[in-house]
Amino acid sequence: MKLPPEVYLNIAQHVERRADLCVLCLVSQAFRTAAEHVLYRKLDMSEPSSTIMLCQVLAEQPRLSRLVTALAIYLDEEGQLEGDNGGNPQEQGPSSSPSHSYWTSISNALRNTASLRSLRVHLDGGIPINYAWILDGCGFQLHTFHCDLAWDVHLVSFLTTQRELSDLYIADFDGDVPENVSISTHSLRQAHTLPRLSILDCTFTEAVGVLVPGRPVTHVKTCFSSSNRETRRVELALLLTDLRLSTQPIYSLTVADESYTSTFSLELLSSLVRAFGPTPQLSYLGPLALPVDGGERLIFYGHLGHLRELRSVELDVSEWEPPPVSFAALRGLAREIHLYAPFITTLVFMRDLEPTALRAVDGLWRLAGDIGVDTVWRTV
């Protein structure tokens, strides 16, 4: 008896091992269709030789490549291919190195994945990053893009084609690329490129100036590029100016720094309160160095009190000696903060990059081990 396609798909979705899904493909045509849908919908590629083989399948069989909606590519120094020079294939010799085959196979596969909605390219451990040419000629419309590739003409040209992209991470940025003018908005009311961008994670504040103005960006994570206080002060002023040019209120702001000092955190907090006006919508903020000095801490709490929509704050306590590492000590700080900013319900305390999260539940502060510290800024 032939069953509806939804039944076959439901069965395939409950098969945990990919090897068993491959066996299911041999049972019948209906099971094969359902199993292939599950097998190819989300793909993670890390081992280079397996990546090349899988990409060849996607390039040669459009029926399968159309099933791919999420693709993640991982390559670290251990998996780096011999002869890796990071160049454009047109600039390499005709015999080509193994890396040429690797990146060309990915490029060919990407051109066939018309249904792709999520693409993640993770390059770690000293891998050259100038491979953005693999995106040339791709027709898919992404919703999520994690990009460790170099910011160059190829990447900029690709981004200008993305009308549905809402969540973007870029590891690199070059403000001197002439093609940046094609992605910079010409209207602060509505950008013609990346019109749906709402979450931006970038390691350079310069990128905020190119990607936020005129777009509905609400969540931003970035990093100061200078340790010099005067330079950072200028960088902060430019950052806040660019954030105000978003077409939507900023709900979440994470600004990392080389080192966290209470003096600069006070300056950042007061500048932010002035820049966002009397009714800021900010719900998540951090990291901020919590002042050790009681007087400075009162000023700090006074600024927090102006951010009445704030619900989550990340606080660095590395300056404290002895450090407040016990639950009792952190709970004491949480109670103190609650006196001046009772609307804050989640606190993430950082010490030497080690996080401890606390959440207020029915008026009591409890450890919140279920909070994804690295992703909480996205979820507010």
ABEGO torsion letter per residue (X at the ends): XBBBAAAAAAAAAABABAAAAAAAAAABAAAAAAAAAAAAABBBBABAAAAAAAAAAAAABAAAAAABABBBBBBBAAABBBGBAGBBAAABBAAEBAAAAAAAAAAAAAAABAABABBBBBBBGGBBABAAAAABGBABBBABBBBABBBBAAAAAAAAABAABABBBBABBBAABAAAAAABBABAABBABGAABABBBBABAAAAAAAABGBABABBBBBBABABAAAAAAAAAAAAAAAAABABBBABBBBBBABBBAAAAAAAAAAAAAAAEABBABABBOBBBBBABAAAAAAAAAAAAABAABABBBBBAAABOBBBABAAAAAAAAAAAAAABAABABBBBBBGGBBBBBBBBGGBBBBBAABBAAAAAAAX
